[in-house]
Amino acid sequence: MSPPNIIFIVADDLGFADLGCYGGRAAPFGAVSPHIDALAAGGLRFSEGYANSPVCSPTRFALMTMRYQYRLRGAMEEPINSRSKGSTTLGLPPEMPTLPSRLREAGYATALVGKWHLGYPPAFGPLRSGYDEFFGIMAGGVDYFTHCSSKGDHDLYIGEEPHHEVGYLTDVFSKRAVDFVQRMAPQARGGRPFFLSLNYTAPHWPWETRNDAQVASEVAANLFHLDGGNVDTYRRMIHHMDEGIGWLADALRKERLLDDTLIVFTSDNGGERFSDNWPLVGGKMDLTEGGIRVPWIAHWPRGIRAGGVTAQHCLTMDWSATMLELGGGTPHPDFPPDGVSLRPVLADPAATFARPMHWRMKHRHQRALRDGRWKYLKVDEHEYLFDIAADARERANLAARQPERLQRMRQAWLAWDATMPPIPQDATVSLGYSAKDMPQR
């Protein structure tokens, strides 16, 4: 089987149950995510898939490198913030092999449309880490209409050159992705595949739909938009992204490429203020399930049977390892991946395998290990043991009832942690809001 075209779509701060195919309810305007739901129905949906981190830029380090993000200094930031502009350490080192660089060596045309959030030029940038083309933002978030970051800097680029364009950012990204597919279509049909990273900022703050241009001036001084937004606006933002994904699928269909293209959809971490994570607890910045369990959908008519659901455990970096294998690329021998290929599961959703997964956060000294049905969790000074298969909501702490299992999982986490660099003292934790802004979850 020849290597597929690959489109890796990452939403920003999407909740586990925000999509219809994950149990999300319809909005007053109708279905929130019909096009994404159609990809799930025509492909494979993962019910217990995870992000590498409960916050954005660390997950993106893992996506790019196929390795635990903790191996790189920039990924110790939770997350990289705008104050890192000009830093030569807080970013993805250009010498580090990446998913796009290894696919490019295997013959792929590569592009990133959307959010980078892995350090600023001149030390860092998408064109320095394996992408032939870049159209998007460098920062963690911008206004959807002015395209300015939280510092007020204009932050939309083609390559490393500033680019000014009128438009609602979600739509701008969707149209640019369609343009890339249309330009690459002739060579893709001729045997040279493409890899497209489509990193939306939706449904990340500020809370602006396509019809809310007037909000831009109100939030210019504080893009966290702590005094605005609501569930209806949030769901409409998801719907705008979903519409763009529909445009992209239509373009692939018209170019006769849909059957030969692997489309993977996920989120960089769990949901934030207005998201629906049911039945999970917590959200962004938390190692409870709501912060790390995210949608994972794979659609590839030539390689994946329609209508599948799997309980296979996986992390962001596993998908990157999978794409590298499917693309005929090889890992760099000096940087062996921590990610594990999911190729067998794509062929047979029942072919699951053991996949222990580890996390840590400087924020609240959090630790987590998911191994089979069990999860070890530590938040502040408190330790927990949960049977996630029976208690996905993490309400029944079995630590006192099963102290031996707690001890084994604690030791397993400590043994893994000893293989990672320590979190440096100067690593920053950037919280957009706290209990003074809204009640605790």
Buried (B, 14 or more C-beta within 10 A) or exposed (E): EEBBBBBBBBBBBBBBBBBBBBEBEEBEEEBBBBBBBBBBBBBBBBBBBBBBBBBBBBBBBBBBBBBBBBBBBBBBBBBBBBEBBEBEEBBBBBEBBBBBBBBBBBEBBBBBBBBBBBBBBEBBBBBBBBBBBBBBBBBBBBBBBBBBBBEEBBBBBEBBEEEEEEBBBBBBBBBBBBBBBBBBBEEBEEEBBBBBBBBBBBBBBBBBBBEBBEBBEBBBEBBBBBEBBEEBBBBBBBBBBBBBBBBBBEBBEEBEBBEBBBBBBBBBBBBBBBBBBBBBBBBBBBBBBBBBBBBBBBBBBEBBBEEBEBEBBBBBBBBBBBBBBBBBBEBBEEBEBBBBBBBEBBEEBEEBEEBBBBBBBBBBEBBBBBBEEBBBBBBEEEBBBBBBEEBBBBEEBBBEEBEEBBEBBBEBBEEBBEEEEEBEEEBBBBEBEEEEEEEEE
